[in-house]
Amino acid sequence: YVVHAASPGLYRLESTGLLLMEGALRTRTVCFFDTQRGNGAGRNFLIQQYLREGEYQLTVRTAGLSKGHLGIVLSSNPVVEAGNLTSGGVGRLTLRGTQAAAYRIDIRSAGEYRLESVGLGGILGCRLEDDEGWPLETPGGPASIRRRFEKGRYRLVLLPAAAEMRAVTRLEEIVPPPHFE
């Protein structure tokens, strides 16, 4: 199937029916963008990803000896603007199961930083972007990031969890220990 994302946002692709299904989403250049199997309602697949504007390819197949009718549903999920994060800042919010959140990150001085978002079930999935929307880490990866940031603005999109949850997001600069001579 060809999937058209009209605008950047969080999209939900899922199969319907009684089949054990596997879905694989790819771009023209990235062959393995996201693959899920039997993780949705029943034994259907569920792919929830932040997609940029453009065309994607969805490949579906049954897993095992399943047979029957198949349906594919594409919907967009709301992305809540959660505010700004600065060094030493903490953000708290509650996310519904189909909801994502986006933080604006202001880095005032270049350096090594730790960025983490944790909920009751553990570390959330995320997408970290530069100011122009290009990913800096693998999209869909864990929101436990340690990296060097240059001075500027960034965006962190927290992907939805399976159920409603509270999330705590923290950004802190990693200050090297003092060096004595």
N, C-alpha and C positions, 0 to 999 in steps of 0.2 A: 504494500500500500504506500502511496505517496501522502505524506503528512505536510500540510501547509500551515506554518506558523505566521499569521498575519502581522503580529507585533511581538516584541520580546515579552516573555512572561512565563509563568509556571503553568505547565500543561500536564494533563492526566490522560494517559492512554490505557484502556483496559478492555479485556475481552469479557463477553457475557455468554452464558450457557452453562452446560454441565460437563464440559470437557476439561481435561487437564491440559492447560495451554502454556506455551512459552512464547514470549515476544522479544524481539531484538530491534532496537532503534539505532540507526546510524545516520551519518551525514555523508556528503559526497567524498570527503577526505578522511573521516574517522570511521573505520569499519566497525568498531566495537564501542559505541557510545554508551549504551545501557542494555542489559539483557536481564529479564526476570522470568521466573517460572513458578506458577502456582502460588504466588504470594498475595493474590487479591481475594475477593469474596468467592467462596466455594473453592474451586481449583483453578480459577482464572488467573491470568497475569495482570499486574498493575505496574505501570511505569509512570513515575512522577518526576519530571525533570524541568529545570529552567531552560527554556529554549530561546535562542535568538531568532530574529525574523529570518525566514527562509524555508527551504524544502528539506524534508527528512524522509528516510525510507524506513518503514516498519515491516518486518518479516515475522510472520506468525506460523506456528506449527503445533500440532498436537504432540503430547508427550505420552509415551506408553501406548496402550491399546485403546485410547479414547476414540469415540466417533459420535457424531451428532451434529447439531446446528451450532454455528458460530456467529457472534456479533462483535463488532469493534466500536468502542465509544471514545471520542475525543472531546475533552472539555478543558476549559481554562480554570485555574484556581486563583483565588484572590491573593495578592501580595500586600500585606499590611506594612506601611512605612513605620518602622519602630523608633526612629529618631537617630541621633548622632552618638557616636562613640569616640572618645579621645583617650589618650594614654592614662591608665589608672581608672578608667570609667567602667561601670557595670550597668548592663541593661537587663531588665526583667520583664517578661511578658507571658501571656497564655496563648497557645496556638490550638485552634481546632484541628481535627484530623485532616482536613482538606486545605488548610491555610498555611501560607508561608509568610515570612517576615523579612524585611530588608533594613539593614542598618547602614547609615553613611558613616564612614570612618575618616576622621581628620588626623593625619600624621603631621605634627608641627616640626619635628626634627627627625632626620634620617637615623635609622638604627635598627637593632634587632628587637623584635616584638613577639609576644605570645598572644594569640587570639584563640579563644575557646568558648564554645557554647554547649552547655550541658543541661539535660533534662533528667527526669526520674529514670528513664530507660537507658541512660548513658549519653554519649556524645551524639549530637545531631548531624545530619548530612548538610552540606552547604555548597555554595558557589561564591568564590572570592573573585572580584573583578577590579580592574583599574577604572579610572574615571571615564574612559571611553567604552566600557562594557566588555573588554576582553578578559577572559579568565586568567588568573595568575596561578591557580592550583587546579588539579583535576576536578572538573565539575562533578558534584555528587559525592565527593570525598568527605571524610570526617571533619567536623568543625573543631579541630585541635591542630592549630597551625603555628609553627615557629618559623619565622622568616625575616629577612631584612626588608624593611619598607623605606622607600625614599620619601621625602617630604611631598605631601599632596593629599588628594582625596581618593577614597576607595569605597567599594560597596560589598557588603556581606549579605547574601541571601540565604536564609535558613530554610531548608526544604521541609515539607510537612512530615509529621510522624504518623504512625498508624492510628493513633487516637489522640484526644485532647491532652495537652501536656503543658506544664510550665517550663520555661527555659530561662537560664541565666547565662548571659554572654559577657565576657570580660576581655578587655584589651589592656596589656601591660607591657611596658618597655623592660627589656632584659638588660640590666645594668651590670657590666662586668665587675668582678670583685676588685677591690683596690690592689694596686701593685706597689709594693714598698721596695725601696732601694736602700 
